[in-house]
């Protein structure tokens, strides 16, 4: 019943929205994460022209910050050319990375010199054995720790992403995470998108119990988010959950409107139009990828929750929370 994902929201058109966007550098990657969306396409590259055309599109729309992402952007042979092209076009350049290339201080230094100021590291476990197993690369844990140390040495901001899966959900050491001095930690629900459509099913009830514990330990010490978790499984922690609607006002996530790739960048859009564009794209994703049941209509999170991914039908059921409907994102 995907139609039940349609929302009625109270929209704040004056509140700043996300002006950061993904700059897609292609699917090329030298790791093989178990839950990767592109696991069957990791040798594919995009041309430099394709990538610079995307830069021009983002600039024309008024995007001010970018996250370079693939694949693994840093292993793209045109990495330095991409940075050079972006260097004077955005207020801030960030990238998502497994850290392998940045474990080399010279590579990290050259990237910094070309404008890289932030790295969102994919740290999927806090022990070497588990992290290396998840990403399919021996030595990956040691590499990412060196890369984070190099980033701090150079003055590059460090953020962390941890995808929650059956191998790591119950053994994450938040003390080690804090020792890495990130400005933000994101726990991400395992997504069943594209090449991971048949991934291992996780038990939200069990997993979210642990995520809540991690938030308890981190909340007063660092910015912490829980991305893509159903709100009914995160009762009491809804302020930390970032679904597709919440991302509109999440200043370090990706702008939904430009992510669609079909805007007319010859036009100048008002703030209200930009918010509405984000809302349309967020709703499209939810209708396409998530489901709700009739029971969900009585849940207080009905209007603001994504629901549960379509691939989990028959495996995971919503557990609605009674209360007055929340309409504010």
VENSUL-V545881 format. One record per backbone hydrogen bond with DSSP energy under -0.5 kcal/mol. CO is the residue of the C=O (numbers start at 0). NH is the residue of the N-H. Records with the same first field share a line. If there is no record, write none. Layout:
CO = NH ; NH
This chain:
0 = 3
1 = 4
2 = 5
8 = 10
9 = 328
10 = 12
18 = 63 ; 64
19 = 254
20 = 66
21 = 23
22 = 68
24 = 45
27 = 71
32 = 35
35 = 38
36 = 194
37 = 40
40 = 43
41 = 28
43 = 27
46 = 50
47 = 51
48 = 52
49 = 53
50 = 54
51 = 55
52 = 56
53 = 57
54 = 58
55 = 59
56 = 60
57 = 61 ; 62
58 = 61
63 = 90 ; 91
64 = 20
65 = 67 ; 93
66 = 22
67 = 95
68 = 24
70 = 69 ; 72
71 = 74
72 = 75
75 = 78
77 = 81
78 = 82
79 = 83
80 = 84
81 = 85
82 = 86
85 = 88 ; 89
91 = 65 ; 93
92 = 116 ; 117
93 = 67
94 = 119
96 = 121
98 = 102
99 = 102
100 = 103
102 = 104
103 = 107
104 = 108
105 = 109
106 = 110
107 = 111
108 = 112
109 = 113
110 = 115
111 = 114
114 = 92
116 = 156
117 = 94
118 = 120 ; 158
119 = 96
120 = 122 ; 160
121 = 123
126 = 130
127 = 131
128 = 132
129 = 133
130 = 134
131 = 135 ; 136
133 = 33
134 = 31
136 = 139
138 = 142
139 = 143
140 = 144
141 = 145
142 = 146
143 = 147
144 = 148
145 = 149
146 = 150
147 = 151
148 = 152
149 = 153
150 = 154 ; 155
151 = 154
156 = 118
157 = 182 ; 183
158 = 120
159 = 185
160 = 122
161 = 187
162 = 164
163 = 189
164 = 167 ; 168
167 = 170
170 = 172
171 = 173
172 = 176
173 = 177
174 = 178
175 = 179
176 = 179 ; 181
177 = 180
182 = 222
183 = 159
184 = 186 ; 224
185 = 161 ; 187
186 = 226
187 = 163
192 = 195
193 = 196
195 = 198
201 = 203
202 = 206
203 = 207
204 = 208
205 = 209
206 = 210
207 = 211
208 = 212
209 = 213
210 = 214
211 = 215
212 = 216
213 = 217
214 = 218
217 = 220 ; 221
222 = 184
224 = 186
225 = 241
226 = 188
229 = 232
230 = 233
231 = 234
233 = 236
236 = 239 ; 240
237 = 240
239 = 225
240 = 242
241 = 227
242 = 246
244 = 247
245 = 248
246 = 249
247 = 17
248 = 250
249 = 252
254 = 258
255 = 259
256 = 259
257 = 260
262 = 264
263 = 266
266 = 268
269 = 273
270 = 274
271 = 275
272 = 276
273 = 277
274 = 278
275 = 279
276 = 280
277 = 281
278 = 282
279 = 283
280 = 284
281 = 285
282 = 286
283 = 287
284 = 288
285 = 289
288 = 309
290 = 307
292 = 295 ; 296
293 = 296
294 = 297
295 = 298
298 = 301
299 = 325
300 = 303 ; 304
307 = 290
308 = 311
309 = 312
311 = 314 ; 315
319 = 321
320 = 299
326 = 9
